[in-house]
């Protein structure tokens, strides 16, 4: 294999440069000389190989000696094999006798893990498809024998321990039941029952004999500790029984709704007592129960006070309701009366449901509403004259603008006129509250009308100012040429708005002017955006045309002339401020002119628009890279010349610079554009002055080297239309 010498790269380039100056006849003469030298070299190589294949014939004596040695070795092997089989059988028979003597049922109950270990070792030794040697099999049988002996010993020990623990457990359990431990220590007692069930279930319960004995021993310790406090347990039982009788007379709902903190505290103390019971601390449990018992009396007293207050508040509410009905409150203040009528049943229901706090609150609110309503009626009568004076002043301001209001807010103005006519009728009927309500509403309507007039006039002036600002824009003179139809429509809106304003229809004029201002501003923004985008695309398209001129001329030949003409037309449109048409044309060109150097086609090819060449994309296919198989230089030339891919038959090996372009791509870009292209040395179609060598390129480093033409290197195919 030849090695690359970077220092000789300039010579390579100079060789190729010198060959470029030769005539076609001289190049053909040199090619024929090179082919003759190559054929002579191959004949010499064939003669050398044939000479090396001739060797002297071996003698029959050495063959006989070898056969004798083979027979002796076979006899020794057969004898050794018979010995190993006998030794293994002897150890296997010994283990079977031990299994026959063992009580396997007892071992499964009291030493299952040890028995399982012996069985596993026996299975490993007897495995026919295993890879153990005869010595390893004998060792496994011996380990199984030892494990079986250990299982017998463990079973005897575990059976004795379990029987002793179970006897002790039953004595302690009977004593605990007599002292009512199962009633006051439920968690402890559940552990006792769980231990008994596990111990009596045997291995089917999931515990071995040793684990069951350990669990019983642990529970026996707990029962022994509990037995020391059976005297204190009886004292606690007396306290707990008395407290249960006290709680029997308590209404839970009444406590939860009126003294929830006290009820929660008592429940917390009961939880503490339960925890102390589980710990068999009967003294602490009794103290906690006594504390809870001491909280009952104060809470009952508090509940009684809340109940009395609620009953009193509801009674006052009933009196206020009766008084309001007598004072004609339903007519004077119907909304307040309806609210009070809705709240009163809720207060009565809360009292019936023992919710004394809510009953007091709701009844108090109803009473307050009724009192405030009565006070508001009194105050309304006192302020009626002042409200009427404000209404008169507002109407005096609005009356001169009656024509404006009739045209722009007709419904609201008609309502004002109706309210003005209704006021004398209410005064005659002495309907003070209705009159107060009417004058207050009339004041609000008049204020809203005057504010609406001011707002409409302000909006109209703002719209006119926006239109004036739009007409001063440098782009405004070009709107009609770029957007003729929208410009005409908006100009018509502006004229209609002026006529409506002259007729006093300010609201309609305001709406039309705002639409016109919005439209002109939007068109100015669109035109400015179109101008900026068209100029940007024009620069980008010119740049792409210059960079990809060779590729466009070769692969987009039918469109190349149209692209140049359209680019000139695009510049003319921009120069004459027809930016909307320029943007449309620029977007069409943007879809045609290549945006990137490499573009993948649906024919499995990649076009390099900068070089003006087409590659077969996938290097693993037979056509793209000879399925990844290396070839010598002559075979590579023939392979490329014979390619028929994508409807083209002018494929060739690439030049050194074309290959170096692939090497300059990042690994990710190369895998996307040219999948299965390995970063190693590839052939070019360029020969060197040395007839035995041609140029090749290492894609990993981009190095150009002279390689022997007989060397097999990877290949890629490329074409360049003329």
N, C-alpha and C positions, 0 to 999 in steps of 0.2 A: 504493500500500500504506500503510495507517495504521500508525503507530508507537505502541508501548505507552508510556503515561505513568503511571509508578508513583504519582505524586502524586495521580492521580484515582481510585485504587482505592476510597477511602472513598465517593466519589460513586456508583460502581457499586453498591456494597453498599446505599447509601441508596435508589437507584432501585428496586432489587429489593424492598427492604423496603416502599417506598411502594406498589408495585403489588400486594403481597400484601394490602393493606388494602382494595382495590377490590372491588366486587361483580362477579358473573359477567357481568351485562349490560354494565357499564362496560368490562370487559376485552374483550368481544366487539366493542363499538362501536369501541374503539381499534384492534383488529386489522383491521377492515374499512377504516378510514381509512388505515392503513399500506399495505394491499394496493392501494388506489386510487392513492395517491401513487407507488407502485412501478411500476404499469402506465403512468402518464403519463410517468415518467422514461424508461422503455424506448422509448416512441414517439418522444420527442424525440431520443434517441440514434440511432435508425434513420434519421430524416430528415437528421441531420448527416452520416452515412456516405454516403447517396445523393448528397448535394450535392458531397462531396469527390471522388466517382468520375467526375464530368463534366470532361473535359479537351479542349483544342483539338486538331484533326486536323493531323498533320504534312504538309508540302508535298512534291510529287513531285520537286522540284528537289533537295532534300537527299538523297533516296533515290538519284537518278542519280549524284550526286557520290560517294557512299559506294561504290556498285558499281564505279565506275571505279578508285578507290583500291585496292579489294580485288584487281581483276585485275592491276594493276601489281605489287603485292606478291607475288602468286602466281608471276608470270613471273620475278621476281628470285630467289625461293626455288628454283625448278626449276634455274636456271643454277648457283646455288651448290652444290646437291646433286650435279650432274654433276661439278663440279670436285673435290669431296671424295672421291667414289668413285674417280676416276682417280688421285688422289694415293695413296690407300690401296693400290690394285692395284699401282702402280709399286713401292712399298716391299715389298710381299709377294713380288713376282717376284724382287727382289734377294735376299731371304732364302732363297727356294727354290733359287736358283743356288748360294749358299754351302753349303747342305746337300748338294746334289748333288756338289760338289767335295770335301766332307769325307769322311774314312775313319771312318765311324760305329762300326765294330767296334773299331778301335783306340781311339777316344775312350771307348767303354763300358768298355774294359779299364783304361786308364791315367788317364782323367779323367772318371769317371762323374758326380761331383757337378756339375762345370761343365757337362757335357752335359745333365744333368737340369734345371739352371737355365735353359739356353737353350730346352729343350723347354717348360718351364713358361711362359716369356715368350711363346713362339710360340703356345701354346694360349690364353693370355689374349688375345692380339691377334686370333686367329681365332674366338673365341667369338661365336656368332651371337646368343645370348640375353643377352649382357653389356650393361652400361650405359655403356661407354666411348664417348667422342666420337671423331670422325675424327682429331683431333690426337693424342689419347691412344693410338689404335690405331697410328698412324705411329710414335709414341715407343716403344711396346712392340716393334714390328718392329725398330727400330734397336737397342734394348737386347738383343734376342735375337741380332742380328748380332754385337754386341760380345761377348756371352757365348760364342758359338760360336768366335770368334777366340781368346778366352782359354782355351777348352777345348783347342784345337789346340796352343797353347803349353804348357799344363800337361801334356798327354799326352806331348809330346816330352821335357820335363824329367823326368817320372816314369819313363818307359821307360829312359832313360839311367841314372838313379840305381838302379833295380832291378837292371839287368843287372850293373852294377859291384859292387853289394853281394852279389849271388848268387855271382859268381865268387870273390870274396874269402872268402865263407862256406864254400864247398866245399873250398878249400885248407886252411883252419883246422880244419875238421871231420875231414879225413883224418889230419891230424897228431895231433889229440886222441885219436882212436881207437887210433892206434899206441902212445900212452902210457897207455892203459887209463883215460882220464878217464871214459868211460862207465860203468866199474865202480865207481869211488869217489866220484863226484859225480852221483848219480842225479837230484837235483832240477835241477842245472844242465844235465845232459844232456837232461832232459825239456823244458826251455825251448828247447834247441838243436833238438830234433826238432819241437817245436811251431812254431818259427819257420820251419823248412824246409817243413813241411806247409802253413802258411798262405801262404808266398811262392809255392809251386808251384801252389797251388789256384786262384790268380787271384781275380777278383771273386766267384766262386761260394763261396769260403771265407769271405766276409764282410768281407774287407779290401780296400781300394783299393791301387793300385800304390804310392802314396806311403806308406801305412801299412805295407805289406809291406816296402818298402825301409827304413823307419825301424826296424821290428822286427828285420830282418837286421843293420842297422848296430849296434843295441844288443847283439845276441848276438855279433857279431864282436868287439865290445869286450871282452865277457866271455871269449871264447876266447883273445883276444890276451893278456889278463891272466893266464889260466890257463897259457898256454904258457911264461911266464916261470918257472913253478915245476915244470916237468917233471922236473928233476934231484931236487928234494926229494920229488916224488911217488914216484920209484923207491925212495928210502930208506924212505918210509912204507910202501910195499908190502911190503918185507921184514919190518918190525915187525908189520904186520897179519897176514901169513901165519903168522908164528911164534905169535901169540896165538890164531889160529884153531885151530892144532894143539893148544894147551893146553886150550882149551875143549872140544875134541872128546872128551876123556877125563873130563869132568865129568858127573855124574848130576844133571840139572836138578831132579827131584823131591826129591832129598836136600838140595840147596841151598835150595830154596824153603821146605821145612818146618823146617829146623834153623838156617840162617843167612839168614833173609829180608832182614835189613838189609844184609848184605854183598852178597847177590845183587841187591837193588834198587840199591845204590850202584854195582855194576859195570854194571848196565843203564843207569844214569844217565850213567856215564862213556862208555859206548858211544854214547849219544845225543849227548853233547857232541862225541865224535869225528865222528859223522855230520854235525853242524852245521858243524864245522871243515872237513870234506871238501867240503861244499856251498859253503863260502866259499873253497875251494882254499887253505886255510891248512894245508899239509901238515906243517909243523913242529909246530904246535899239536896237530893230529890225532895225530901220532906220540907226543908227550908224554902225551896223555890215554890212549892205548892202553898205554903203559908203566906208568902209574899203575894202571890196571885189572889189568895183568899182575902187579903187585906185591901185589895184594890176594888173589890166588888161594891162595898157600901158607899164610898164617895162617888163612884160612877152612877149608882142608882139615884143618889141625891141630885146629881147634875142632870140626869135625864128627866127627873120630875120637874126641875126648874124650867128646862127648855119646853116641856110639854105645857106647863102653865102659861108661859109667855106666848107660845103659839096660839093657844086657845084665846087668850086676851086679844092678840093682834087680829085674828080672824074675826072676833066679835066687833072690834072697831071698824074693820072693813065693811062688815054687813051694815053697820049704822051709817057709814059714809055713802054707801050705795043707795040706801033709802032716802038720805037727805038730798043727794044729787038728783034722784028721780023726781022728788017733790019740787026741786028748783028748776025743772024743765031742762036739765042737762042733756038728755037725749036729743033735743032740738037745737040747743045752743052750740053744743060741742059734740056732734055725732061721732067724730073720729075717736075722741078721747073716751066717750061712753062705750064705743065698740071695743076699744082696747081694755077697758076696765071689765066689761062683761066677759071677755076672753080670759082675763087673768084670775077672776074670782073663783071659777071652778077648779083651776089648778091649785090654788091655795087650800080649798076645801079637801081636794084629793090628797095633797101632801100631808095634811093633818090626819086624814083617815089612814094613811100608809105609815104613820109614825115618823115621817120626815119633818121633824119639828122646826129645824133651822130653815128649810126651804119654805115651809108654810108661813113662818114669821116674815121672811124676806118678801115673798110674793104678795102677801096681804098688805105689808107696809108700802110696797110699790103702788098697788092699786089705790090705796088711801091717798098717797102723795099725788098720783095723777089727777084724781078727782079734785084735790085741793088746789093744784096748780091751774087746772082748767077754770075753776071758778075765779081764781085771781086774774087769769088772762082775760076773761070777759070784762072784768071791772076795768083793767088797764086799757083794753081796746076802746071802751066808751070814752075814757079820758083823752086818748090820743086821736080820736076820729077827726076832730076839727083841724089838727095839724096835718094829718094825711090828706084831707080834702084840699087844703091850701097848696100843698106840694103838687097835687094832681092838676089843679087849675093853672099853676105856673108852667108846668110841663106842656099842657095842652095849648096854652097861649103861644109857646115856642113852635109847636108842631103845626098848628092850624094854618099859618101862612104857607107851609110846604105841603098842603093837602094834595096838590096836583102831583108832586113828586111821589108821595106815599101811595096815591091811587094807582100810579103806573108801575111802581117798583115793588111795593109790598101791599097789594090790594087786600088780601085776606086779613092781615094784622090791622090795617087801617079801618076796615069795616067792623072788626071786633071792638076797636076803640070807640067808634061812633055808637055802636050798640050799648056799650057800657056807660057812656055819657048819658044816653037817653034813659037808662034804667035807674040811675042814681036817684032822681026825684021820686020815683015810685017807691023805692025802699025807704026813703026818708018819711014819706007819707004813712007807710005801714009800720014805722018805728021798729024795723027789723035791723037793730043796731049791729049785731054780729055779722049778718049777711052783708050789710053796708061796709063794715070794716074790711071784710074779706074782699069785696068788690073793689073798693078804692085802693087797697094794697096791690091787687092784681093789675089794676089799671095803671098804677104808678110804674110797675115793672114793665108793662107793655110799652108805655110812652118812652121810658128810658131806653128800652131795646130798639124802638123805632128810630130815635134820634142817633143812637150809636150806629145802627145799620146804615143810616144816611151818611154819616161821617166815614164809615168804613168803605162804602161803595165809592164815594168820591176819591178817597185816598188810593184805593186799588186802581181806579180808572187813571189817575195821574201816574201811578207807578208803572202801569202797562204802557202808557204813552212815552214815559221816560225810557223804558226798555226798548221800545221800537226806535226811538231816536238814537239810542246808543248802538243798536244793531246797524242802522243805516250809516253810521260813521265808521264801521269796520272796514278795513282795506279789502276784505273779501266780498263785501256786500255787492259791489258792481258785477261780480262774476256769478252771483246766485242764479240769475235768470237764464244764463247760458248753460249752467251745469244741471240745474233742477227746474226746467221750464214749467212743468205742470204744477208741482208743489208751490213754486213761487207765484204763479198766477192765482192759485186758490187762496194763498195767504194774503196776497194783495187785495183780492176781492173781499176777504173777511175784514181787512182794515177799512175799506170803503164802506161796507155795510155798518161797521161799528160807528163810523162818523155820522151816518144818517140816523142811526138809532139814538145816538147822543143828542143830536139836534132836536129829535122829537121828545126828549126827556126820558127815554127808556134807558136809564143809566145802568141798571142791572144787566140787561142784555148786551149793551155796549161794552160793559166791563168784561163780560164773559168772552165776547168776540175778540176784543183787544188782547186779552190774556192768551187766547188760543193763537192769535197771530204772533204775539211776542215769543211765545214758547216755540212756535214753528220756525220763525226766522232764526232764533238762537240755536235751535237744533240743527237747522241747515248749515249755519255758520260753523258749528262744531264738526258736523259731518264733512264739510268741504275742507276745513283745516286738517282734519284727520286724513281725508283722502289725499290731500296735497302732500302731507308728510309721508304717508305710506307709499304713495306712487313714486316720490323722489327716492325713498329708501330702496324700493324694489328695483327702480331703474339702475341705481348704482350697483346693487347686488347682481342684477342680471348681466350688466356689462362685465363685471368682474368674473362671473361664471362663464360667460362667452369667451373671455380671453383665456381663462385657465383651461377650459375644456374644448378649445377650438378644434384641436386635432380629432378628438373623439366625436364631436358633433358632426364634423365634416365626413367622418367615416361611417358612423352608425345612425346618424339622423340626417342623412344626405337629402331626402325629400323636403325636410323642414328647415334645413340650414339657411336657405335663401330667405324663406318667409320669416325666420327668426331675426335676421339682420334687418329686413324691411320693417318689421313690427317694432324693433328697438328704435329705429330712426323715427317712426311715427309716434312712439311713446314720448320721445324727447320733444317732438313738435307739440303734442298735446299739453305737456307740462309747461312749455314755453308760452303757449297761448292761454294758460290758466284754465284749461278744460280738464280739471283734476279728476272729476268723477269718471269721465271716459278713460282717462289715463290709468286710473286705478283698475278699472275693468280689464283693460288691455294688459296691464302688468300682471294681474292675477292669472290671466290665460297663459302668458309667457312663462310665468313661474311654474305652471304645471307641465310645460314642455321642456324648458331648459334644465339640464341635469343640475341638481342641487348639491350632490356629493360626487366625489371622484369615482367611487366604486358603486355600481348598481347591479343588483341581482335580478336576473330575468327568470321567467317561468319555464325556460328551456334548460335549466340546470347550468346556466353560464353566468359569468360576472364580467361586466364591461368596465374597463379602466378608461374613463373619458379623458384623463390627463395624458396617458400614453397613446390612446387610440387603439387599444388592443382588447381582445375578448379571451377570457380564460374559461376552461371547464372547471366548475366550482369544486366538486367533491374529488379529493385526491385518492379515495379508496376504491373508486369505481374503475373498471377496466379501461374506460376511455379517459377519465380524468387524470389518473396517475398510474396506469398499468396495475390496478388493484394493489398498489403499495409495493410491488415487486421491482427490485432494481434491475437495470439493463446496462450492457456496455454501450459505448457511444454510437457504434454503427447500428446496433439493434434499436437504440432509442430513436435514431433518425428514421429508420424504417417504420417503427411503431407510429411515430407522429405523422409521417406521410400517408400512412394507411388509414388514419382515423376518418370516420364519417359521423359527425355528431352535430345535432341541432340543425340539420339541413345544410351543413358546410363541409367542404372537403379540402380546405386550404390550411389545415392545422400544421403546426411546426413546433420545434423546441424553442423556448424563449431565449432572449439575449441575456447577457449578464446583468444589465441594468434593470430589465423587466423582472428578473428573479429577485434582485436586491430590493425592489419595491415591495415584494411580499415579505421580505425579512424586516422591513421598516415598520410593518404593522404590529400593533400590540398583540399579545397572545389571544386576548378576547376578540379583537377585530378579525384576526386571522381565522379563528375557529368559527366565527359567524359567517364570514364571507367565503372562506376557503376551508371547509371542514376536512378533517383527516389529512392535513398538510403537516408533515413532520419537519421539525427544525433541524435539518441535517443537510448534507451536500446534495445538490441537484445538477444535472447536466444542462448546459446551454447548447445551442446549435453552432457555436462559434469555435472553429479550429484554431490552432496556434501555428507558428512557424515550424515548431517541432511536429513532424507528421505523426508521431506516436501519441500526441497529447491534444486535449481540447480544453476549453475553459469550463469551469464549474463554479457554483456559488454555494457557500454555506449560509443557509437562511438564519441560523442562530446568531452569527456574527457579521454577516454581510460580506465576508471575505471572498474575493475572486481568486481561484487557484487553477493551476495547470494539472490536469489529471490524465493518467494513462488511459487511452481509449478502451483498453481491454478491461478496465476496472468497471464493476457494476455499481451504478449509482441510481438514486431515485429520479423520476422524470415527472414533468408536468407539461400539458399541451396549451398552446396559445395560437391565436390567429389575428391577422391585421388586414382588414379589407383595403383594397386599393382604390 
